[in-house]
Amino acid sequence: AIAEAAREPMHLDRRALFDIGITGPLAGMVPALVFTLVGIHQSDVVAIHRGLGGMELGEPLLFTWLTKLVHGPLPEGFTLLLGPMAYAGWAGLLITSLNLIPIGQLDGGHVLYALLGKRANTIGSLLLLGAVVAVVLYGYWSWLLMIFLLAILGPEHPPTADDRAPLGPLRIFLGWLVLAFIIIGFTPEPFKM
């Protein structure tokens, strides 16, 4: 019943879908960036102690760039000891990036469908297939649950009441800019042992 309801046309047009899809990621992105920047500033550069074990966080490009901006290039054998604010910022970057994946009913799927219409469904299907291939080839087994859930919900986005409603150049630019955040905010291996 849920799958059938998801495939029925929505009662909003392309502009409204875009606005709904982009609001959440923007609202999450701003505090994530603030927490990340403040948290990195509060974190200490420390020597790496080998053999202690533990978990290491994967670094999205944006996190790496902000670390270099605040602390400069870290010397060989040193790392950043993250404080609570930096952890919160890192988690915010990851969650925002996940929500922006342009597949199905995720906010990124809403934005991509608003930008491309039904062509977004082909891209969503290819991205889901690519994610499965990446899991198998690179051993990112921790992503299986998310891939399974996305497969159940389906990679396709239902049509709006008016897929031809114009977005305007500002929405189009903002849409592609926000979707590009995935490249700098996502890490395929968030936790390294």
N, C-alpha and C positions, 0 to 999 in steps of 0.2 A: 504494500500500500504506500509506503514511504517513497519507494523508487518511482511508482506511478505518479505521485504528486510532484516529485522533483522534475519529471519530464513534461508536465503541463506548462503552457505559456504563463509567464509572470504578468501581472497587471501593472507594469511600469515600463517606461520607455528606456531607450539606450542611455540617455543623459542621466536619468534617475539611477539606473543600475551602476553607472560609472561613479556617481556621487556616493552611493552606498558602499561600493567596493573600495573606494580610495580613502574614505573617512577613517575607518579602523586602522589601517596601516600607518596613516599620517599621525593619528593620535597615539599610536604605540611607538613610532619612530622618534618623535621629538623627545619624550622622556628617556628613551633608551640611549639616545645620543648624549643627553645631558648627564645621565648617570654614568655612562661610559667615560666621558671626558673628565668629570669630577673624580670618578673612581680611579682612573689611571693616574691622575695627578696625586691622589692620596696614597697610591700603592708605592711600595719600595722596590728598588732594584737590588737584588741579592745574588750571591754566588750560588751556582747550581751544586747541590750535594748529590753525588752519584750514589746509587745503591740504597736510597731510602725508600724507594718504591712510591706508591701513591698514584694519584690520577692527575693527568695534565689536560688542560682544556685546549681544544683546537682553536686556532685564531682566524677569524674572518679577516679579509684584507683591510676592512675599515678599522678593526681593532689594532692591527699591526701598524697602520698608518698613524692612528691617533697616539699610539705608544711612542712612535718615533718623533711625533710632533711635540709631545710633552717631555719625554726623557732623552731624546736623541737616539742614535743607534746604540743598542745595548752592546757592551763589550763581550767578547768571546768568553763563554763560561758563566754568563750572568743571565738572569731571567727576572721577570716582574712578579713579585709576591703580591697577589691581588687582595685588596680589601673588600669588604661587603658591597660597597657602592659599585666597584668594578665588576663584581660577580653579577649584580643586578643588571648593570648595563649590558654585559655579555649575554645574559639570558634574554634580555629585551631584544637585542639584535637578532638572536637566533629565532625567537618566536615570531618577530615581525617578518623575517625572511621566509619562514615556513608558511605563514599566512599569505604571503605574496606569491607563492608558487602558482603559476597560471594554469591550474587544472580545475575543472569542474566548478564546485560551489565554494572554493576558497576565495578570499577577497581578490587574490591575484587572478583567479578565473573570471570573476565579475569584471575586473578592469580589462583583461584581455578580450573578453567577449564584447564589451562595449567598444573597444578599439577596432576589432576585426570582424565582429559578427560570427557567423557560423564557421568561418575559417579557423576560429580559435579552438573549435572542437578537435580538428585534426592535430593542431599543435599540442593540445592537452593529452591526446592519446599517444602521440609520439614521445612526449615528456615522461608519461607514465611508463611506457615501454623502455625508454632510456634509463629510467630509475631502476627498473628491474635488472637490466643489463649491468648497470654500475654496481649494484649489490652483488651480483654473481661474480663479475670480473675483479672487483676490488675488495670484496669481503665486508662490505658495510652492512652486516647482518642486523644491526640495531635499527635499521630503517624499514625492516620487513613489516612491522605492524602498521606504520603509516602508509606504506604502499598498499597493503591489504585493505585498509580503510578507504583509501582513495579509489581503489578498484571496485569496492562494493558500492560506493556512492556514484561512481562512474566519472570518467574524465570529461564527459560532454556537459555543456551548459545549456539549460533550456532557453528558448527564445524569449525575448521581451514582447510586450504588447506592440511596440513599434521599434524594430531594429534599424529603421532608416532615419530616426531622429538625429539631427546633426549634433556633433559634440563640440565643435569649435576648436580653433588652434590651441588655446590655452589648456583645455582638458586633454587634448591629444599629446601635447608636450609633457604635461604633468604625468599622464598615464605611463608613457614610455620611461620617463625619469624614475618614477616610483618602482616600476617593474625591474629596472636596472639595479635597484638596491639589492636584489637577490645576489648579484655577482659579488658585491663587496660586503654584504652582511651575513652570508651563509657560509657554513663550513661543513663539508661532508662527513667529517669525523669530529663531532663535538667533544667527545671524551676519549682520551688516549690513556691506556694503562701502561 
